[in-house]
Amino acid sequence: MQRIFVGDVQGCADELEDLLARARSRFGDAFELWLVGDLVNRGPGSLRVLRTVRALAEQGRARVVLGNHELGLLLTAWGEREPAPDDTFHDVLAAPDRDALLDWIRSWPLAVIDRIGDQDFAMVHAAVAPEWDLPALAERARAVEARLAHSPAEARRLLTADPAHDPDADVLARVTRCRRVDACGRWSPQPPEREDDAWHRRWAARGHRYGIVYGHWAQQGLHVATGLRGLDSGCVYHGWDHDGFLSAWLPAPDDPAPFDRCDGEIWRIPARGRYWTAPARR
């Protein structure tokens, strides 16, 4: 079974269909999508994307982790957040299967931990703390997931909690939003001013023996490095300050150490249009 790791879709339903058509042409049904979150928002087809991925998930052929835009969708649906001018998930909020989709999103993991070849890896939306090994990440992620899945009321309490006073809220925010970690370990969603403060540079400096697949960072673009696959190449931001693509990484099923090499197969599905024209806020 070929695993296809997919970057931030963000409502780019046509491009997701292009990727699926390419996958079916090459692999038939012998593939799985592993998506790094942010299936929704900014693009024109959030509802279509969710329904497509849910259908694959029900067949056991898609796995997805929570992104910050899914959290924004939940907060908006629950009346805890006013819609932003550039939100485009109104189709989800108005859908007849809205509640079922929201419950499904609430059940998504914060982190998926698995193995490719002889290597362990984690798939998250944005980042992990540089000091976390896989057991530490798993323990923190499972605590967050249990609260989200417990009930809509408990999920709402978690999503509206102050990360400074709720450790689970801090973990949730970090894993879905972090880009920068300073020398003192303080994290931020803002891009780093110094290269060394990129979260993944501080993570790599720890010499971890597991890999990470992530998204969230369109301004950085596709990031392929030892132990790391950053797959957000800004499909939804096409035409703003770059050409956008929906990127995917296809590790060879027989490769014992795919994270050790930077020459694996990458698909770059071109954006079909310019979807987002608001001032850059990624």
C-alpha positions as CSV (number, residue, x, y, z in Angstrom):
1,M,0.0,0.0,0.0
2,Q,1.5,3.3,-1.1
3,R,1.3,6.1,1.5
4,I,0.8,9.6,0.1
5,F,1.5,12.4,2.6
6,V,-0.4,15.5,1.6
7,G,0.2,19.1,2.5
8,D,-2.4,21.8,3.5
9,V,-5.4,21.5,1.2
10,Q,-7.3,24.5,2.6
11,G,-10.4,24.0,0.5
12,C,-8.6,23.5,-2.8
13,A,-11.0,20.7,-3.8
14,D,-10.1,20.6,-7.5
15,E,-6.4,20.2,-6.8
16,L,-7.2,17.4,-4.3
17,E,-9.2,15.7,-7.0
18,D,-6.2,16.1,-9.4
19,L,-4.0,14.5,-6.9
20,L,-6.5,11.6,-6.4
21,A,-6.8,11.1,-10.1
22,R,-3.0,10.8,-10.4
23,A,-2.9,8.4,-7.5
24,R,-5.7,6.2,-9.0
25,S,-4.0,6.2,-12.4
26,R,-0.8,4.9,-10.9
27,F,-1.8,2.8,-7.9
28,G,-5.5,1.9,-8.5
29,D,-7.0,1.6,-5.0
30,A,-3.7,0.6,-3.4
31,F,-2.9,3.9,-1.7
32,E,-3.6,5.8,1.5
33,L,-3.8,9.6,2.0
34,W,-2.1,10.9,5.1
35,L,-3.1,14.6,5.4
36,V,-1.3,17.1,7.7
37,G,-4.5,19.1,8.6
38,D,-6.0,22.4,7.4
39,L,-8.3,20.7,5.0
40,V,-10.6,23.7,5.2
41,N,-10.6,27.5,4.8
42,R,-9.3,30.2,2.4
43,G,-10.0,28.0,-0.7
44,P,-13.4,27.6,-2.4
45,G,-14.3,24.0,-1.6
46,S,-14.0,23.2,2.1
47,L,-17.2,21.1,2.2
48,R,-16.2,19.1,-0.9
49,V,-12.7,18.4,0.6
50,L,-14.1,17.2,3.9
51,R,-16.6,14.9,2.2
52,T,-14.0,13.5,-0.1
53,V,-11.5,12.8,2.7
54,R,-14.3,11.4,5.0
55,A,-15.3,8.9,2.3
56,L,-11.7,7.7,2.0
57,A,-11.4,7.5,5.8
58,E,-14.5,5.4,6.1
59,Q,-12.8,3.0,3.7
60,G,-9.6,2.9,5.8
61,R,-7.7,4.8,3.2
62,A,-7.2,8.3,4.7
63,R,-5.7,9.6,8.0
64,V,-5.7,13.3,9.0
65,V,-4.6,15.4,11.9
66,L,-6.1,18.5,13.3
67,G,-5.0,21.9,11.9
68,N,-5.5,25.4,13.2
69,H,-8.2,26.1,10.6
70,E,-10.2,23.1,11.7
71,L,-10.1,24.5,15.2
72,G,-11.3,27.9,13.8
73,L,-14.2,26.1,12.1
74,L,-15.2,24.4,15.3
75,L,-15.0,27.7,17.3
76,T,-17.0,29.5,14.7
77,A,-19.7,26.8,14.5
78,W,-20.0,27.0,18.3
79,G,-20.3,30.8,18.4
80,E,-17.0,31.3,20.2
81,R,-15.4,33.1,17.3
82,E,-16.7,35.6,14.8
83,P,-16.2,34.7,11.1
84,A,-13.2,36.4,9.7
85,P,-13.5,38.3,6.4
86,D,-11.3,35.7,4.6
87,D,-13.0,32.6,6.1
88,T,-14.5,30.4,3.3
89,F,-15.9,27.5,5.3
90,H,-19.4,28.9,5.2
91,D,-20.4,25.9,2.9
92,V,-19.6,23.6,5.8
93,L,-21.6,25.6,8.3
94,A,-24.6,25.6,6.0
95,A,-24.3,21.9,5.0
96,P,-27.1,19.4,6.0
97,D,-24.4,17.1,7.3
98,R,-22.7,19.9,9.3
99,D,-23.1,18.3,12.7
100,A,-21.8,14.9,11.5
101,L,-18.7,16.6,9.9
102,L,-18.0,18.7,13.0
103,D,-18.2,15.6,15.2
104,W,-15.9,13.8,12.8
105,I,-13.4,16.7,12.9
106,R,-13.5,16.7,16.7
107,S,-12.4,13.0,16.6
108,W,-9.3,13.6,14.6
109,P,-6.0,13.0,16.3
110,L,-3.6,15.8,17.2
111,A,-0.6,13.6,16.2
112,V,-0.3,10.3,14.4
113,I,2.6,8.2,15.3
114,D,3.6,5.3,13.1
115,R,6.5,3.7,11.3
116,I,7.8,3.6,7.7
117,G,10.4,1.0,6.9
118,D,12.6,0.9,10.0
119,Q,11.9,4.5,11.1
120,D,9.4,5.8,13.5
121,F,7.7,9.1,12.7
122,A,5.0,11.5,13.8
123,M,2.6,13.4,11.6
124,V,1.4,16.7,13.1
125,H,0.0,19.9,11.6
126,A,2.6,22.5,12.7
127,A,5.3,21.5,15.1
128,V,6.5,19.6,18.1
129,A,8.5,20.9,21.0
130,P,12.2,20.4,20.4
131,E,12.7,18.4,23.6
132,W,9.8,15.9,23.0
133,D,10.6,12.4,22.1
134,L,7.9,10.2,20.7
135,P,6.5,9.0,24.0
136,A,6.3,12.5,25.3
137,L,4.5,13.7,22.2
138,A,2.1,10.7,22.3
139,E,1.3,11.3,26.0
140,R,0.5,15.0,25.4
141,A,-1.4,14.4,22.2
142,R,-3.6,11.6,23.7
143,A,-4.6,13.9,26.7
144,V,-5.7,16.6,24.3
145,E,-7.6,14.1,22.0
146,A,-9.4,12.6,25.0
147,R,-10.8,16.1,26.0
148,L,-11.8,16.9,22.4
149,A,-13.6,13.6,21.9
150,H,-15.3,13.6,25.3
151,S,-18.1,16.0,24.4
152,P,-18.7,19.2,22.5
153,A,-18.9,21.0,25.8
154,E,-15.5,19.8,27.0
155,A,-14.0,20.4,23.5
156,R,-15.3,24.0,23.7
157,R,-13.7,24.4,27.2
158,L,-10.4,23.3,25.8
159,L,-10.5,25.4,22.7
160,T,-11.3,28.5,24.7
161,A,-8.9,27.9,27.5
162,D,-5.9,30.1,28.1
163,P,-2.8,28.2,27.1
164,A,-0.9,30.0,29.9
165,H,-3.1,28.3,32.5
166,D,-4.1,25.0,30.8
167,P,-1.2,22.7,29.7
168,D,-3.5,20.8,27.3
169,A,-4.5,24.1,25.6
170,D,-0.8,25.0,25.3
171,V,0.0,21.6,23.7
172,L,-2.9,22.0,21.3
173,A,-1.9,25.5,20.3
174,R,1.8,24.6,19.9
175,V,1.2,21.5,17.7
176,T,-1.3,23.4,15.4
177,R,0.3,26.8,15.3
178,C,4.0,27.0,16.2
179,R,6.7,28.2,13.8
180,R,9.3,29.7,16.1
181,V,11.1,28.5,19.3
182,D,13.7,30.8,20.9
183,A,16.8,29.8,22.8
184,C,14.8,29.9,26.1
185,G,12.2,27.4,24.7
186,R,9.4,30.0,24.3
187,W,7.3,29.3,21.2
188,S,5.4,31.5,18.9
189,P,3.1,31.2,15.8
190,Q,5.2,33.9,14.1
191,P,7.9,33.1,11.6
192,P,11.4,33.3,13.1
193,E,13.5,36.4,12.6
194,R,16.6,34.3,13.0
195,E,17.1,31.0,11.1
196,D,18.2,29.2,14.2
197,D,14.8,29.9,15.9
198,A,12.8,27.9,13.4
199,W,11.2,25.2,15.5
200,H,12.5,22.4,13.3
201,R,16.1,23.6,13.5
202,R,16.0,23.4,17.3
203,W,14.2,20.0,17.0
204,A,16.9,18.7,14.6
205,A,19.7,19.9,16.9
206,R,18.4,17.5,19.6
207,G,19.4,14.5,17.4
208,H,16.0,12.8,17.5
209,R,15.8,9.4,15.8
210,Y,12.2,9.8,14.6
211,G,10.9,11.7,11.6
212,I,8.3,14.4,11.3
213,V,5.8,15.1,8.6
214,Y,4.1,18.5,9.0
215,G,2.5,21.5,7.2
216,H,1.2,24.9,8.3
217,W,4.1,27.1,7.0
218,A,3.3,28.3,3.5
219,Q,5.8,31.1,3.6
220,Q,8.5,28.6,4.2
221,G,7.3,26.4,1.3
222,L,8.2,22.8,0.7
223,H,10.8,21.7,3.3
224,V,12.7,18.4,2.6
225,A,15.5,17.7,5.1
226,T,16.9,14.8,7.0
227,G,14.2,13.7,9.4
228,L,11.7,16.3,8.2
229,R,9.0,16.7,5.5
230,G,7.3,20.1,5.5
231,L,4.5,19.9,2.9
232,D,2.7,23.2,2.9
233,S,3.6,24.8,-0.4
234,G,0.7,27.3,-0.3
235,C,-1.7,26.0,-3.0
236,V,-4.4,28.3,-1.7
237,Y,-2.1,31.4,-1.9
238,H,-1.3,30.9,-5.6
239,G,-0.8,34.2,-7.4
240,W,-0.3,36.2,-4.2
241,D,3.5,36.1,-3.9
242,H,4.4,32.7,-5.5
243,D,3.1,29.9,-7.6
244,G,1.0,27.6,-5.4
245,F,1.0,23.8,-5.4
246,L,-0.6,21.0,-3.4
247,S,2.5,19.0,-2.5
248,A,2.7,15.4,-1.6
249,W,5.5,13.1,-0.5
250,L,5.5,9.4,-1.5
251,P,8.1,7.4,0.4
252,A,9.1,4.2,-1.3
253,P,7.3,1.3,0.5
254,D,10.5,-0.8,0.4
255,D,12.9,2.0,1.7
256,P,14.0,1.1,5.2
257,A,15.0,4.7,6.0
258,P,13.1,7.2,3.9
259,F,13.6,10.1,6.3
260,D,17.4,9.8,5.9
261,R,17.3,10.8,2.2
262,C,16.2,14.0,0.6
263,D,15.6,12.5,-2.9
264,G,12.3,10.9,-2.3
265,E,9.3,11.3,-4.7
266,I,7.5,14.6,-4.4
267,W,4.3,15.5,-6.3
268,R,3.5,19.1,-7.0
269,I,-0.1,19.6,-8.1
270,P,-0.4,23.1,-9.6
271,A,-3.1,25.4,-8.3
272,R,-5.9,25.9,-10.8
273,G,-6.6,29.5,-9.8
274,R,-6.0,32.4,-7.5
275,Y,-8.3,31.9,-4.5
276,W,-7.1,34.3,-1.8
277,T,-6.4,37.9,-2.2
278,A,-6.4,39.3,1.4
279,P,-3.2,40.7,2.9
280,A,-0.7,37.9,3.8
281,R,-1.6,36.4,7.1
282,R,-0.5,32.7,7.2
